[in-house]
Amino acid sequence: MKVIEESAFPPMVQPLHVNIAVYDDEFPGGMIGKVSARDPDPFDHLSYTVVSNEMLFDVHQWDGTLKVLILSLFIDI
């Protein structure tokens, strides 16, 4: 049995700013960025998830790749 100590440091997330310019309210979807984080604890493993009730974005669980899932943007900003 191997006992690993409890996490001593919280993960650190780098700021992510994404600007999307669209024509006629259409965006074909696809990769728009990558979430970057690190954890100084040697035995911690980071994973990513989108916390939302809307299915607008997806993030790869292990590498942080951020994708737009929708084809038409009907969002008032």
Secondary structure by P-SEA (a helix, b strand, c coil): ccccccccccccccbbbbbbbbccccccccccbbbbbccccccbbbbbbbbccccccccccccbbbbbccccccccc
